[in-house]
């Protein structure tokens, strides 16, 4: 009986940490909460800081981040820079297939890639007015 109670208490104590980890990795929100560009930046920074990759993959991390940062700067001025977004998408597409990354990291990047492509197709048709 004591083992059961102690086991239940240990499980209850560990539950908030497990939920926190799940929330951290499954943080896909609709556009109303965070735009796909900011989410992709956040994910690239996090995955890039935790991954051990060669220079080739590091170049793709840096390239994607640089293009997304510049896209955001131009977006603040009211300009939708398709070229910057396309180049960032190419870098992320490469990283989403990189064997050096953890499978969950590749899955997160594939989700970001899908959202960025959707964002580009929806918002590039009309005049860009921000998020």
C-alpha positions as CSV (number, residue, x, y, z in Angstrom):
1,X,0.0,0.0,0.0
2,X,2.8,2.4,0.9
3,X,4.5,1.6,-2.5
4,X,1.3,2.5,-4.3
5,X,1.0,5.8,-2.5
6,X,4.6,6.7,-2.9
7,X,4.5,5.8,-6.6
8,X,1.4,7.9,-7.1
9,X,3.0,10.8,-5.4
10,X,6.2,10.5,-7.5
11,X,4.1,10.4,-10.6
12,X,2.1,13.4,-9.6
13,X,5.3,15.3,-8.8
14,X,6.8,14.5,-12.2
15,X,3.7,15.4,-14.2
16,X,4.2,19.2,-14.5
17,X,7.7,18.6,-15.9
18,X,6.4,16.2,-18.5
19,X,3.6,18.5,-19.5
20,X,6.1,21.4,-19.7
21,X,8.3,19.4,-22.1
22,X,5.3,18.4,-24.2
23,X,4.2,22.0,-24.5
24,X,7.7,23.2,-25.5
25,X,7.8,20.7,-28.4
26,X,4.2,21.0,-29.5
27,X,3.9,24.7,-29.6
28,X,2.0,25.2,-32.9
29,X,-0.4,28.1,-32.5
30,X,-2.7,29.8,-35.0
31,X,-1.6,33.0,-36.6
32,X,-3.5,35.0,-33.9
33,X,-1.0,34.1,-31.3
34,X,2.3,34.1,-33.2
35,X,3.1,34.6,-36.8
36,X,4.8,31.7,-38.6
37,X,8.0,33.7,-39.3
38,X,8.5,34.4,-35.5
39,X,7.8,30.8,-34.7
40,X,10.2,29.6,-37.3
41,X,12.9,31.9,-36.0
42,X,12.3,30.7,-32.4
43,X,12.4,27.0,-33.5
44,X,15.6,27.5,-35.6
45,X,17.4,29.3,-32.8
46,X,16.4,26.6,-30.3
47,X,17.2,23.6,-32.6
48,X,20.4,25.2,-33.8
49,X,21.7,25.8,-30.3
50,X,21.0,22.2,-29.2
51,X,22.2,20.4,-32.3
52,X,25.7,19.3,-33.2
53,X,26.0,19.7,-37.0
54,X,28.8,20.3,-39.5
55,X,29.5,23.6,-41.2
56,X,27.3,22.9,-44.1
57,X,24.2,22.6,-41.9
58,X,25.3,25.5,-39.7
59,X,25.4,27.6,-42.9
60,X,21.7,26.6,-43.6
61,X,20.7,27.6,-40.0
62,X,22.5,31.0,-40.3
63,X,21.1,31.5,-43.8
64,X,17.5,30.8,-42.8
65,X,17.7,33.0,-39.7
66,X,19.3,35.9,-41.6
67,X,16.6,35.8,-44.4
68,X,13.8,35.6,-41.8
69,X,15.2,38.5,-39.8
70,X,15.5,40.6,-42.9
71,X,12.0,39.6,-44.0
72,X,10.7,40.8,-40.6
73,X,12.5,44.1,-41.0
74,X,11.0,44.7,-44.3
75,X,7.6,43.6,-43.1
76,X,7.7,46.2,-40.4
77,X,8.0,48.7,-43.2
78,X,5.0,47.2,-44.9
79,X,6.9,45.3,-47.6
80,X,6.3,41.6,-48.2
81,X,9.7,40.4,-49.5
82,X,8.9,37.1,-51.3
83,X,12.6,36.6,-52.3
84,X,13.8,36.6,-48.7
85,X,11.0,34.3,-47.6
86,X,11.7,31.9,-50.5
87,X,15.4,31.8,-49.6
88,X,14.6,31.1,-46.0
89,X,12.1,28.3,-47.1
90,X,14.9,26.7,-49.2
91,X,17.3,26.7,-46.2
92,X,14.6,25.2,-43.9
93,X,13.7,22.7,-46.5
94,X,17.3,21.5,-46.6
95,X,17.5,21.3,-42.8
96,X,14.2,19.4,-42.6
97,X,15.8,16.6,-44.5
98,X,19.2,16.7,-42.7
99,X,20.2,13.4,-41.2
100,X,22.3,15.1,-38.6
101,X,19.3,16.5,-36.8
102,X,17.1,14.7,-34.4
103,X,13.9,13.3,-36.0
104,X,11.8,15.5,-33.7
105,X,13.8,18.6,-34.8
106,X,13.2,17.7,-38.4
107,X,9.5,17.2,-37.7
108,X,9.3,20.7,-36.1
109,X,11.1,22.2,-39.1
110,X,8.8,20.5,-41.5
111,X,5.8,22.0,-39.7
112,X,7.4,25.4,-39.9
113,X,8.1,24.9,-43.5
114,X,4.5,24.0,-44.2
115,X,3.3,27.1,-42.3
116,X,5.8,29.4,-44.1
117,X,4.7,28.1,-47.5
118,X,1.1,28.5,-46.6
119,X,1.8,32.0,-45.2
120,X,3.6,33.0,-48.4
121,X,0.8,31.7,-50.7
122,X,-2.0,33.4,-48.6
123,X,-0.4,36.8,-48.0
124,X,1.6,37.3,-51.2
125,X,-1.5,37.4,-53.3
126,X,-2.7,40.7,-51.8
127,X,-1.0,43.8,-50.5
128,X,0.9,43.0,-47.3
129,X,-0.6,44.7,-44.3
130,X,1.3,43.0,-41.5
131,X,0.2,40.2,-39.2
